[in-house]
Amino acid sequence: MSIAASVLAATVLAESEHAVELAAPTWVFGAVALVLFAILGAVTFSYRDVANRHGGKDEPTLAHGEHGH
């Protein structure tokens, strides 16, 4: 067998190998990412306006001036 024939045989055998199958269909990975981002967005959204709910905390900072420095 010549070198060219053995390279061709190796190429044909390599191309016939199957790739490793994923644990789930590809759309599941996108759906999981979307759900995780939605949960993280809800957590972030839940912390909105927290500083305004605690109005009593503002008085000590007024002694430092208008900018709080």
CHARMM internal coordinates of N, CA and C (Angstrom, degrees):
IC EDIT
DIST 1 N 1 CA 1.4543
DIST 1 CA 1 C 1.5258
ANGL 1 N 1 CA 1 C 107.23
DIST 1 C 2 N 1.3083
ANGL 1 CA 1 C 2 N 115.46
DIHE 1 N 1 CA 1 C 2 N 133.43
DIST 2 N 2 CA 1.4622
ANGL 1 C 2 N 2 CA 119.07
DIHE 1 CA 1 C 2 N 2 CA -178.75
DIST 2 CA 2 C 1.5254
ANGL 2 N 2 CA 2 C 110.41
DIHE 1 C 2 N 2 CA 2 C -80.30
DIST 2 C 3 N 1.3155
ANGL 2 CA 2 C 3 N 114.98
DIHE 2 N 2 CA 2 C 3 N 168.97
DIST 3 N 3 CA 1.4665
ANGL 2 C 3 N 3 CA 120.48
DIHE 2 CA 2 C 3 N 3 CA 179.91
DIST 3 CA 3 C 1.5266
ANGL 3 N 3 CA 3 C 110.11
DIHE 2 C 3 N 3 CA 3 C -64.59
DIST 3 C 4 N 1.3264
ANGL 3 CA 3 C 4 N 117.11
DIHE 3 N 3 CA 3 C 4 N -40.79
DIST 4 N 4 CA 1.4659
ANGL 3 C 4 N 4 CA 120.42
DIHE 3 CA 3 C 4 N 4 CA -179.63
DIST 4 CA 4 C 1.5263
ANGL 4 N 4 CA 4 C 111.00
DIHE 3 C 4 N 4 CA 4 C -63.42
DIST 4 C 5 N 1.3186
ANGL 4 CA 4 C 5 N 117.23
DIHE 4 N 4 CA 4 C 5 N -39.43
DIST 5 N 5 CA 1.4597
ANGL 4 C 5 N 5 CA 120.41
DIHE 4 CA 4 C 5 N 5 CA 179.87
DIST 5 CA 5 C 1.5257
ANGL 5 N 5 CA 5 C 110.97
DIHE 4 C 5 N 5 CA 5 C -68.33
DIST 5 C 6 N 1.3345
ANGL 5 CA 5 C 6 N 117.02
DIHE 5 N 5 CA 5 C 6 N -38.47
DIST 6 N 6 CA 1.4633
ANGL 5 C 6 N 6 CA 118.86
DIHE 5 CA 5 C 6 N 6 CA 179.37
DIST 6 CA 6 C 1.5282
ANGL 6 N 6 CA 6 C 111.28
DIHE 5 C 6 N 6 CA 6 C -70.98
DIST 6 C 7 N 1.3405
ANGL 6 CA 6 C 7 N 117.89
DIHE 6 N 6 CA 6 C 7 N -34.35
DIST 7 N 7 CA 1.4655
ANGL 6 C 7 N 7 CA 120.63
DIHE 6 CA 6 C 7 N 7 CA 175.40
DIST 7 CA 7 C 1.5214
ANGL 7 N 7 CA 7 C 109.48
DIHE 6 C 7 N 7 CA 7 C -66.49
DIST 7 C 8 N 1.3218
ANGL 7 CA 7 C 8 N 117.46
DIHE 7 N 7 CA 7 C 8 N -41.90
DIST 8 N 8 CA 1.4562
ANGL 7 C 8 N 8 CA 121.34
DIHE 7 CA 7 C 8 N 8 CA 178.12
DIST 8 CA 8 C 1.5284
ANGL 8 N 8 CA 8 C 110.69
DIHE 7 C 8 N 8 CA 8 C -63.51
DIST 8 C 9 N 1.3085
ANGL 8 CA 8 C 9 N 117.72
DIHE 8 N 8 CA 8 C 9 N -41.76
DIST 9 N 9 CA 1.4640
ANGL 8 C 9 N 9 CA 121.10
DIHE 8 CA 8 C 9 N 9 CA 179.25
DIST 9 CA 9 C 1.5312
ANGL 9 N 9 CA 9 C 110.49
DIHE 8 C 9 N 9 CA 9 C -65.48
DIST 9 C 10 N 1.3221
ANGL 9 CA 9 C 10 N 116.93
DIHE 9 N 9 CA 9 C 10 N -40.72
DIST 10 N 10 CA 1.4646
ANGL 9 C 10 N 10 CA 120.38
DIHE 9 CA 9 C 10 N 10 CA 178.68
DIST 10 CA 10 C 1.5242
ANGL 10 N 10 CA 10 C 110.65
DIHE 9 C 10 N 10 CA 10 C -65.69
DIST 10 C 11 N 1.3281
ANGL 10 CA 10 C 11 N 116.84
DIHE 10 N 10 CA 10 C 11 N -37.76
DIST 11 N 11 CA 1.4653
ANGL 10 C 11 N 11 CA 120.79
DIHE 10 CA 10 C 11 N 11 CA 179.00
DIST 11 CA 11 C 1.5220
ANGL 11 N 11 CA 11 C 110.72
DIHE 10 C 11 N 11 CA 11 C -66.35
DIST 11 C 12 N 1.3089
ANGL 11 CA 11 C 12 N 117.38
DIHE 11 N 11 CA 11 C 12 N -43.12
DIST 12 N 12 CA 1.4617
ANGL 11 C 12 N 12 CA 121.22
DIHE 11 CA 11 C 12 N 12 CA 179.68
DIST 12 CA 12 C 1.5237
ANGL 12 N 12 CA 12 C 110.26
DIHE 11 C 12 N 12 CA 12 C -64.97
DIST 12 C 13 N 1.3146
ANGL 12 CA 12 C 13 N 117.57
DIHE 12 N 12 CA 12 C 13 N -41.33
DIST 13 N 13 CA 1.4618
ANGL 12 C 13 N 13 CA 120.60
DIHE 12 CA 12 C 13 N 13 CA 178.96
DIST 13 CA 13 C 1.5285
ANGL 13 N 13 CA 13 C 111.34
DIHE 12 C 13 N 13 CA 13 C -67.62
DIST 13 C 14 N 1.3243
ANGL 13 CA 13 C 14 N 116.74
DIHE 13 N 13 CA 13 C 14 N -37.19
DIST 14 N 14 CA 1.4633
ANGL 13 C 14 N 14 CA 119.92
DIHE 13 CA 13 C 14 N 14 CA -179.81
DIST 14 CA 14 C 1.5243
ANGL 14 N 14 CA 14 C 111.02
DIHE 13 C 14 N 14 CA 14 C -68.73
DIST 14 C 15 N 1.3184
ANGL 14 CA 14 C 15 N 117.22
DIHE 14 N 14 CA 14 C 15 N -35.67
DIST 15 N 15 CA 1.4572
ANGL 14 C 15 N 15 CA 120.63
DIHE 14 CA 14 C 15 N 15 CA -179.72
DIST 15 CA 15 C 1.5231
ANGL 15 N 15 CA 15 C 112.10
DIHE 14 C 15 N 15 CA 15 C -73.12
DIST 15 C 16 N 1.3067
ANGL 15 CA 15 C 16 N 117.82
DIHE 15 N 15 CA 15 C 16 N -23.02
DIST 16 N 16 CA 1.4566
ANGL 15 C 16 N 16 CA 119.78
DIHE 15 CA 15 C 16 N 16 CA -178.25
DIST 16 CA 16 C 1.5278
ANGL 16 N 16 CA 16 C 112.21
DIHE 15 C 16 N 16 CA 16 C -83.19
DIST 16 C 17 N 1.3412
ANGL 16 CA 16 C 17 N 118.06
DIHE 16 N 16 CA 16 C 17 N -9.49
DIST 17 N 17 CA 1.4609
ANGL 16 C 17 N 17 CA 120.45
DIHE 16 CA 16 C 17 N 17 CA 177.77
DIST 17 CA 17 C 1.5206
ANGL 17 N 17 CA 17 C 109.80
DIHE 16 C 17 N 17 CA 17 C -72.06
DIST 17 C 18 N 1.3132
ANGL 17 CA 17 C 18 N 115.35
DIHE 17 N 17 CA 17 C 18 N 143.43
DIST 18 N 18 CA 1.4575
ANGL 17 C 18 N 18 CA 120.50
DIHE 17 CA 17 C 18 N 18 CA -179.51
DIST 18 CA 18 C 1.5141
ANGL 18 N 18 CA 18 C 109.92
DIHE 17 C 18 N 18 CA 18 C -93.00
DIST 18 C 19 N 1.3149
ANGL 18 CA 18 C 19 N 114.62
DIHE 18 N 18 CA 18 C 19 N 148.06
DIST 19 N 19 CA 1.4577
ANGL 18 C 19 N 19 CA 119.83
DIHE 18 CA 18 C 19 N 19 CA 176.41
DIST 19 CA 19 C 1.5267
ANGL 19 N 19 CA 19 C 109.19
DIHE 18 C 19 N 19 CA 19 C -74.53
DIST 19 C 20 N 1.3091
ANGL 19 CA 19 C 20 N 115.50
DIHE 19 N 19 CA 19 C 20 N 161.84
DIST 20 N 20 CA 1.4623
ANGL 19 C 20 N 20 CA 120.77
DIHE 19 CA 19 C 20 N 20 CA 178.95
DIST 20 CA 20 C 1.5212
ANGL 20 N 20 CA 20 C 108.53
DIHE 19 C 20 N 20 CA 20 C -69.27
DIST 20 C 21 N 1.3075
ANGL 20 CA 20 C 21 N 115.64
DIHE 20 N 20 CA 20 C 21 N 131.18
DIST 21 N 21 CA 1.4657
ANGL 20 C 21 N 21 CA 120.04
DIHE 20 CA 20 C 21 N 21 CA -179.67
DIST 21 CA 21 C 1.5184
ANGL 21 N 21 CA 21 C 109.94
DIHE 20 C 21 N 21 CA 21 C -75.82
DIST 21 C 22 N 1.3221
ANGL 21 CA 21 C 22 N 116.30
DIHE 21 N 21 CA 21 C 22 N 145.75
DIST 22 N 22 CA 1.4574
ANGL 21 C 22 N 22 CA 121.66
DIHE 21 CA 21 C 22 N 22 CA 178.42
DIST 22 CA 22 C 1.5236
ANGL 22 N 22 CA 22 C 110.22
DIHE 21 C 22 N 22 CA 22 C -76.81
DIST 22 C 23 N 1.3255
ANGL 22 CA 22 C 23 N 115.76
DIHE 22 N 22 CA 22 C 23 N 162.08
DIST 23 N 23 CA 1.4579
ANGL 22 C 23 N 23 CA 120.44
DIHE 22 CA 22 C 23 N 23 CA -178.96
DIST 23 CA 23 C 1.5232
ANGL 23 N 23 CA 23 C 111.82
DIHE 22 C 23 N 23 CA 23 C -71.33
DIST 23 C 24 N 1.3274
ANGL 23 CA 23 C 24 N 116.23
DIHE 23 N 23 CA 23 C 24 N -23.54
DIST 24 N 24 CA 1.4659
ANGL 23 C 24 N 24 CA 121.23
DIHE 23 CA 23 C 24 N 24 CA -178.57
DIST 24 CA 24 C 1.5260
ANGL 24 N 24 CA 24 C 107.84
DIHE 23 C 24 N 24 CA 24 C -148.68
DIST 24 C 25 N 1.3244
ANGL 24 CA 24 C 25 N 117.15
DIHE 24 N 24 CA 24 C 25 N 164.20
DIST 25 N 25 CA 1.4667
ANGL 24 C 25 N 25 CA 119.17
DIHE 24 CA 24 C 25 N 25 CA 175.21
DIST 25 CA 25 C 1.5325
ANGL 25 N 25 CA 25 C 110.52
DIHE 24 C 25 N 25 CA 25 C -61.28
DIST 25 C 26 N 1.3118
ANGL 25 CA 25 C 26 N 116.27
DIHE 25 N 25 CA 25 C 26 N 156.61
DIST 26 N 26 CA 1.4637
ANGL 25 C 26 N 26 CA 120.04
DIHE 25 CA 25 C 26 N 26 CA -174.23
DIST 26 CA 26 C 1.5189
ANGL 26 N 26 CA 26 C 112.79
DIHE 25 C 26 N 26 CA 26 C -63.25
DIST 26 C 27 N 1.3266
ANGL 26 CA 26 C 27 N 118.22
DIHE 26 N 26 CA 26 C 27 N -31.39
DIST 27 N 27 CA 1.4691
ANGL 26 C 27 N 27 CA 119.35
DIHE 26 CA 26 C 27 N 27 CA -178.69
DIST 27 CA 27 C 1.5248
ANGL 27 N 27 CA 27 C 111.31
DIHE 26 C 27 N 27 CA 27 C -67.32
DIST 27 C 28 N 1.3373
ANGL 27 CA 27 C 28 N 117.76
DIHE 27 N 27 CA 27 C 28 N -23.68
DIST 28 N 28 CA 1.4640
ANGL 27 C 28 N 28 CA 120.79
DIHE 27 CA 27 C 28 N 28 CA 179.47
DIST 28 CA 28 C 1.5243
ANGL 28 N 28 CA 28 C 110.24
DIHE 27 C 28 N 28 CA 28 C -66.58
DIST 28 C 29 N 1.3187
ANGL 28 CA 28 C 29 N 117.60
DIHE 28 N 28 CA 28 C 29 N -38.40
DIST 29 N 29 CA 1.4585
ANGL 28 C 29 N 29 CA 120.65
DIHE 28 CA 28 C 29 N 29 CA 178.95
DIST 29 CA 29 C 1.5269
ANGL 29 N 29 CA 29 C 110.73
DIHE 28 C 29 N 29 CA 29 C -63.14
DIST 29 C 30 N 1.3197
ANGL 29 CA 29 C 30 N 116.83
DIHE 29 N 29 CA 29 C 30 N -40.78
DIST 30 N 30 CA 1.4627
ANGL 29 C 30 N 30 CA 120.25
DIHE 29 CA 29 C 30 N 30 CA 176.28
DIST 30 CA 30 C 1.5163
ANGL 30 N 30 CA 30 C 112.25
DIHE 29 C 30 N 30 CA 30 C -65.69
DIST 30 C 31 N 1.3281
ANGL 30 CA 30 C 31 N 116.81
DIHE 30 N 30 CA 30 C 31 N -39.90
DIST 31 N 31 CA 1.4666
ANGL 30 C 31 N 31 CA 120.57
DIHE 30 CA 30 C 31 N 31 CA 179.37
DIST 31 CA 31 C 1.5250
ANGL 31 N 31 CA 31 C 111.17
DIHE 30 C 31 N 31 CA 31 C -66.13
DIST 31 C 32 N 1.3242
ANGL 31 CA 31 C 32 N 117.06
DIHE 31 N 31 CA 31 C 32 N -40.37
DIST 32 N 32 CA 1.4686
ANGL 31 C 32 N 32 CA 120.58
DIHE 31 CA 31 C 32 N 32 CA 178.00
DIST 32 CA 32 C 1.5209
ANGL 32 N 32 CA 32 C 110.03
DIHE 31 C 32 N 32 CA 32 C -63.71
DIST 32 C 33 N 1.3212
ANGL 32 CA 32 C 33 N 117.47
DIHE 32 N 32 CA 32 C 33 N -43.47
DIST 33 N 33 CA 1.4621
ANGL 32 C 33 N 33 CA 120.56
DIHE 32 CA 32 C 33 N 33 CA 178.34
DIST 33 CA 33 C 1.5217
ANGL 33 N 33 CA 33 C 110.79
DIHE 32 C 33 N 33 CA 33 C -62.58
DIST 33 C 34 N 1.3177
ANGL 33 CA 33 C 34 N 117.53
DIHE 33 N 33 CA 33 C 34 N -41.44
DIST 34 N 34 CA 1.4647
ANGL 33 C 34 N 34 CA 121.35
DIHE 33 CA 33 C 34 N 34 CA 179.17
DIST 34 CA 34 C 1.5251
ANGL 34 N 34 CA 34 C 111.22
DIHE 33 C 34 N 34 CA 34 C -63.15
DIST 34 C 35 N 1.3217
ANGL 34 CA 34 C 35 N 117.02
DIHE 34 N 34 CA 34 C 35 N -42.87
DIST 35 N 35 CA 1.4673
ANGL 34 C 35 N 35 CA 120.93
DIHE 34 CA 34 C 35 N 35 CA 179.03
DIST 35 CA 35 C 1.5232
ANGL 35 N 35 CA 35 C 110.46
DIHE 34 C 35 N 35 CA 35 C -65.21
DIST 35 C 36 N 1.3284
ANGL 35 CA 35 C 36 N 117.45
DIHE 35 N 35 CA 35 C 36 N -42.76
DIST 36 N 36 CA 1.4650
ANGL 35 C 36 N 36 CA 120.07
DIHE 35 CA 35 C 36 N 36 CA 179.16
DIST 36 CA 36 C 1.5202
ANGL 36 N 36 CA 36 C 111.53
DIHE 35 C 36 N 36 CA 36 C -63.02
DIST 36 C 37 N 1.3250
ANGL 36 CA 36 C 37 N 117.84
DIHE 36 N 36 CA 36 C 37 N -43.48
DIST 37 N 37 CA 1.4616
ANGL 36 C 37 N 37 CA 120.54
DIHE 36 CA 36 C 37 N 37 CA 177.83
DIST 37 CA 37 C 1.5234
ANGL 37 N 37 CA 37 C 111.08
DIHE 36 C 37 N 37 CA 37 C -64.70
DIST 37 C 38 N 1.3248
ANGL 37 CA 37 C 38 N 117.89
DIHE 37 N 37 CA 37 C 38 N -35.89
DIST 38 N 38 CA 1.4653
ANGL 37 C 38 N 38 CA 120.44
DIHE 37 CA 37 C 38 N 38 CA 177.46
DIST 38 CA 38 C 1.5258
ANGL 38 N 38 CA 38 C 110.80
DIHE 37 C 38 N 38 CA 38 C -66.11
DIST 38 C 39 N 1.3249
ANGL 38 CA 38 C 39 N 117.14
DIHE 38 N 38 CA 38 C 39 N -41.12
DIST 39 N 39 CA 1.4679
ANGL 38 C 39 N 39 CA 120.38
DIHE 38 CA 38 C 39 N 39 CA 177.86
DIST 39 CA 39 C 1.5193
ANGL 39 N 39 CA 39 C 110.45
DIHE 38 C 39 N 39 CA 39 C -64.55
DIST 39 C 40 N 1.3266
ANGL 39 CA 39 C 40 N 117.23
DIHE 39 N 39 CA 39 C 40 N -45.79
DIST 40 N 40 CA 1.4626
ANGL 39 C 40 N 40 CA 120.30
DIHE 39 CA 39 C 40 N 40 CA 178.72
DIST 40 CA 40 C 1.5215
ANGL 40 N 40 CA 40 C 111.26
DIHE 39 C 40 N 40 CA 40 C -63.80
DIST 40 C 41 N 1.3210
ANGL 40 CA 40 C 41 N 117.54
DIHE 40 N 40 CA 40 C 41 N -36.22
DIST 41 N 41 CA 1.4637
ANGL 40 C 41 N 41 CA 120.54
DIHE 40 CA 40 C 41 N 41 CA 175.88
DIST 41 CA 41 C 1.5154
ANGL 41 N 41 CA 41 C 111.75
DIHE 40 C 41 N 41 CA 41 C -65.48
DIST 41 C 42 N 1.3283
ANGL 41 CA 41 C 42 N 117.37
DIHE 41 N 41 CA 41 C 42 N -38.91
DIST 42 N 42 CA 1.4651
ANGL 41 C 42 N 42 CA 120.67
DIHE 41 CA 41 C 42 N 42 CA 178.06
DIST 42 CA 42 C 1.5208
ANGL 42 N 42 CA 42 C 111.19
DIHE 41 C 42 N 42 CA 42 C -66.17
DIST 42 C 43 N 1.3271
ANGL 42 CA 42 C 43 N 117.07
DIHE 42 N 42 CA 42 C 43 N -39.01
DIST 43 N 43 CA 1.4666
ANGL 42 C 43 N 43 CA 120.25
DIHE 42 CA 42 C 43 N 43 CA 177.12
DIST 43 CA 43 C 1.5168
ANGL 43 N 43 CA 43 C 110.26
DIHE 42 C 43 N 43 CA 43 C -64.57
DIST 43 C 44 N 1.3160
ANGL 43 CA 43 C 44 N 117.02
DIHE 43 N 43 CA 43 C 44 N -44.58
DIST 44 N 44 CA 1.4622
ANGL 43 C 44 N 44 CA 120.60
DIHE 43 CA 43 C 44 N 44 CA 178.32
DIST 44 CA 44 C 1.5193
ANGL 44 N 44 CA 44 C 110.69
DIHE 43 C 44 N 44 CA 44 C -63.28
DIST 44 C 45 N 1.3156
ANGL 44 CA 44 C 45 N 117.37
DIHE 44 N 44 CA 44 C 45 N -42.09
DIST 45 N 45 CA 1.4622
ANGL 44 C 45 N 45 CA 121.76
DIHE 44 CA 44 C 45 N 45 CA -179.62
DIST 45 CA 45 C 1.5228
ANGL 45 N 45 CA 45 C 111.40
DIHE 44 C 45 N 45 CA 45 C -65.29
DIST 45 C 46 N 1.3267
ANGL 45 CA 45 C 46 N 117.09
DIHE 45 N 45 CA 45 C 46 N -30.26
DIST 46 N 46 CA 1.4622
ANGL 45 C 46 N 46 CA 120.03
DIHE 45 CA 45 C 46 N 46 CA -178.95
DIST 46 CA 46 C 1.5261
ANGL 46 N 46 CA 46 C 112.11
DIHE 45 C 46 N 46 CA 46 C -69.17
DIST 46 C 47 N 1.3165
ANGL 46 CA 46 C 47 N 118.12
DIHE 46 N 46 CA 46 C 47 N -19.65
DIST 47 N 47 CA 1.4632
ANGL 46 C 47 N 47 CA 121.62
DIHE 46 CA 46 C 47 N 47 CA 179.72
DIST 47 CA 47 C 1.5265
ANGL 47 N 47 CA 47 C 112.95
DIHE 46 C 47 N 47 CA 47 C -92.13
DIST 47 C 48 N 1.3240
ANGL 47 CA 47 C 48 N 118.64
DIHE 47 N 47 CA 47 C 48 N 5.97
DIST 48 N 48 CA 1.4545
ANGL 47 C 48 N 48 CA 120.01
DIHE 47 CA 47 C 48 N 48 CA 179.43
DIST 48 CA 48 C 1.5216
ANGL 48 N 48 CA 48 C 109.58
DIHE 47 C 48 N 48 CA 48 C -67.92
DIST 48 C 49 N 1.2870
ANGL 48 CA 48 C 49 N 116.91
DIHE 48 N 48 CA 48 C 49 N 146.42
DIST 49 N 49 CA 1.4577
ANGL 48 C 49 N 49 CA 124.26
DIHE 48 CA 48 C 49 N 49 CA 174.17
DIST 49 CA 49 C 1.5314
ANGL 49 N 49 CA 49 C 113.30
DIHE 48 C 49 N 49 CA 49 C 62.09
DIST 49 C 50 N 1.3256
ANGL 49 CA 49 C 50 N 118.45
DIHE 49 N 49 CA 49 C 50 N 21.55
DIST 50 N 50 CA 1.4618
ANGL 49 C 50 N 50 CA 120.96
DIHE 49 CA 49 C 50 N 50 CA 179.74
DIST 50 CA 50 C 1.5204
ANGL 50 N 50 CA 50 C 110.17
DIHE 49 C 50 N 50 CA 50 C -67.70
DIST 50 C 51 N 1.3176
ANGL 50 CA 50 C 51 N 118.14
DIHE 50 N 50 CA 50 C 51 N -38.79
DIST 51 N 51 CA 1.4651
ANGL 50 C 51 N 51 CA 121.45
DIHE 50 CA 50 C 51 N 51 CA -178.87
DIST 51 CA 51 C 1.5214
ANGL 51 N 51 CA 51 C 110.85
DIHE 50 C 51 N 51 CA 51 C -63.71
DIST 51 C 52 N 1.3098
ANGL 51 CA 51 C 52 N 118.42
DIHE 51 N 51 CA 51 C 52 N -34.56
DIST 52 N 52 CA 1.4612
ANGL 51 C 52 N 52 CA 120.99
DIHE 51 CA 51 C 52 N 52 CA -179.17
DIST 52 CA 52 C 1.5261
ANGL 52 N 52 CA 52 C 112.31
DIHE 51 C 52 N 52 CA 52 C -76.04
DIST 52 C 53 N 1.3168
ANGL 52 CA 52 C 53 N 118.35
DIHE 52 N 52 CA 52 C 53 N -20.85
DIST 53 N 53 CA 1.4633
ANGL 52 C 53 N 53 CA 120.78
DIHE 52 CA 52 C 53 N 53 CA 178.08
DIST 53 CA 53 C 1.5222
ANGL 53 N 53 CA 53 C 111.88
DIHE 52 C 53 N 53 CA 53 C -74.79
DIST 53 C 54 N 1.3066
ANGL 53 CA 53 C 54 N 116.97
DIHE 53 N 53 CA 53 C 54 N -19.77
DIST 54 N 54 CA 1.4568
ANGL 53 C 54 N 54 CA 121.82
DIHE 53 CA 53 C 54 N 54 CA -178.74
DIST 54 CA 54 C 1.5195
ANGL 54 N 54 CA 54 C 109.21
DIHE 53 C 54 N 54 CA 54 C -111.96
DIST 54 C 55 N 1.3186
ANGL 54 CA 54 C 55 N 116.24
DIHE 54 N 54 CA 54 C 55 N 69.42
DIST 55 N 55 CA 1.4592
ANGL 54 C 55 N 55 CA 121.73
DIHE 54 CA 54 C 55 N 55 CA -176.04
DIST 55 CA 55 C 1.5101
ANGL 55 N 55 CA 55 C 113.75
DIHE 54 C 55 N 55 CA 55 C -67.29
DIST 55 C 56 N 1.3287
ANGL 55 CA 55 C 56 N 120.24
DIHE 55 N 55 CA 55 C 56 N -26.46
DIST 56 N 56 CA 1.4473
ANGL 55 C 56 N 56 CA 123.09
DIHE 55 CA 55 C 56 N 56 CA -178.67
DIST 56 CA 56 C 1.5183
ANGL 56 N 56 CA 56 C 113.40
DIHE 55 C 56 N 56 CA 56 C -67.39
DIST 56 C 57 N 1.2970
ANGL 56 CA 56 C 57 N 118.12
DIHE 56 N 56 CA 56 C 57 N -15.39
DIST 57 N 57 CA 1.4575
ANGL 56 C 57 N 57 CA 121.97
DIHE 56 CA 56 C 57 N 57 CA -178.04
DIST 57 CA 57 C 1.5233
ANGL 57 N 57 CA 57 C 112.19
DIHE 56 C 57 N 57 CA 57 C -80.95
DIST 57 C 58 N 1.3217
ANGL 57 CA 57 C 58 N 118.23
DIHE 57 N 57 CA 57 C 58 N -8.63
DIST 58 N 58 CA 1.4610
ANGL 57 C 58 N 58 CA 120.63
DIHE 57 CA 57 C 58 N 58 CA -175.24
DIST 58 CA 58 C 1.5272
ANGL 58 N 58 CA 58 C 113.11
DIHE 57 C 58 N 58 CA 58 C -80.36
DIST 58 C 59 N 1.3258
ANGL 58 CA 58 C 59 N 120.36
DIHE 58 N 58 CA 58 C 59 N -27.03
DIST 59 N 59 CA 1.4629
ANGL 58 C 59 N 59 CA 121.84
DIHE 58 CA 58 C 59 N 59 CA -173.95
DIST 59 CA 59 C 1.5246
ANGL 59 N 59 CA 59 C 113.48
DIHE 58 C 59 N 59 CA 59 C -61.49
DIST 59 C 60 N 1.3325
ANGL 59 CA 59 C 60 N 121.46
DIHE 59 N 59 CA 59 C 60 N -44.58
DIST 60 N 60 CA 1.4678
ANGL 59 C 60 N 60 CA 119.07
DIHE 59 CA 59 C 60 N 60 CA -179.91
DIST 60 CA 60 C 1.5216
ANGL 60 N 60 CA 60 C 113.19
DIHE 59 C 60 N 60 CA 60 C -62.56
DIST 60 C 61 N 1.3050
ANGL 60 CA 60 C 61 N 117.81
DIHE 60 N 60 CA 60 C 61 N -27.81
DIST 61 N 61 CA 1.4621
ANGL 60 C 61 N 61 CA 119.18
DIHE 60 CA 60 C 61 N 61 CA -179.45
DIST 61 CA 61 C 1.5160
ANGL 61 N 61 CA 61 C 112.00
DIHE 60 C 61 N 61 CA 61 C -78.20
DIST 61 C 62 N 1.3227
ANGL 61 CA 61 C 62 N 118.79
DIHE 61 N 61 CA 61 C 62 N -17.88
DIST 62 N 62 CA 1.4612
ANGL 61 C 62 N 62 CA 120.60
DIHE 61 CA 61 C 62 N 62 CA 179.15
DIST 62 CA 62 C 1.5236
ANGL 62 N 62 CA 62 C 111.44
DIHE 61 C 62 N 62 CA 62 C -67.89
DIST 62 C 63 N 1.3243
ANGL 62 CA 62 C 63 N 118.38
DIHE 62 N 62 CA 62 C 63 N -25.03
DIST 63 N 63 CA 1.4667
ANGL 62 C 63 N 63 CA 121.31
DIHE 62 CA 62 C 63 N 63 CA 178.88
DIST 63 CA 63 C 1.5194
ANGL 63 N 63 CA 63 C 111.39
DIHE 62 C 63 N 63 CA 63 C -67.73
DIST 63 C 64 N 1.3006
ANGL 63 CA 63 C 64 N 117.65
DIHE 63 N 63 CA 63 C 64 N -20.05
DIST 64 N 64 CA 1.4610
ANGL 63 C 64 N 64 CA 121.26
DIHE 63 CA 63 C 64 N 64 CA -178.59
DIST 64 CA 64 C 1.5178
ANGL 64 N 64 CA 64 C 112.46
DIHE 63 C 64 N 64 CA 64 C -89.52
DIST 64 C 65 N 1.2685
ANGL 64 CA 64 C 65 N 117.96
DIHE 64 N 64 CA 64 C 65 N 1.65
DIST 65 N 65 CA 1.4524
ANGL 64 C 65 N 65 CA 120.45
DIHE 64 CA 64 C 65 N 65 CA 178.93
DIST 65 CA 65 C 1.5077
ANGL 65 N 65 CA 65 C 111.56
DIHE 64 C 65 N 65 CA 65 C 106.95
DIST 65 C 66 N 1.2971
ANGL 65 CA 65 C 66 N 113.26
DIHE 65 N 65 CA 65 C 66 N -178.14
DIST 66 N 66 CA 1.4585
ANGL 65 C 66 N 66 CA 120.52
DIHE 65 CA 65 C 66 N 66 CA -174.34
DIST 66 CA 66 C 1.5256
ANGL 66 N 66 CA 66 C 112.81
DIHE 65 C 66 N 66 CA 66 C -65.68
DIST 66 C 67 N 1.3289
ANGL 66 CA 66 C 67 N 117.01
DIHE 66 N 66 CA 66 C 67 N -34.02
DIST 67 N 67 CA 1.4592
ANGL 66 C 67 N 67 CA 120.72
DIHE 66 CA 66 C 67 N 67 CA -174.35
DIST 67 CA 67 C 1.5236
ANGL 67 N 67 CA 67 C 112.87
DIHE 66 C 67 N 67 CA 67 C -98.30
DIST 67 C 68 N 1.3547
ANGL 67 CA 67 C 68 N 118.30
DIHE 67 N 67 CA 67 C 68 N -1.63
DIST 68 N 68 CA 1.4499
ANGL 67 C 68 N 68 CA 120.39
DIHE 67 CA 67 C 68 N 68 CA 178.28
DIST 68 CA 68 C 1.5088
ANGL 68 N 68 CA 68 C 114.36
DIHE 67 C 68 N 68 CA 68 C 77.95
DIST 68 C 69 N 1.3348
ANGL 68 CA 68 C 69 N 118.32
DIHE 68 N 68 CA 68 C 69 N 18.84
DIST 69 N 69 CA 1.4752
ANGL 68 C 69 N 69 CA 120.94
DIHE 68 CA 68 C 69 N 69 CA -179.53
DIST 69 CA 69 C 1.4940
ANGL 69 N 69 CA 69 C 110.35
DIHE 68 C 69 N 69 CA 69 C -91.96
END
COOR INIT
IC SEED 1 N 1 CA 1 C
IC BUILD
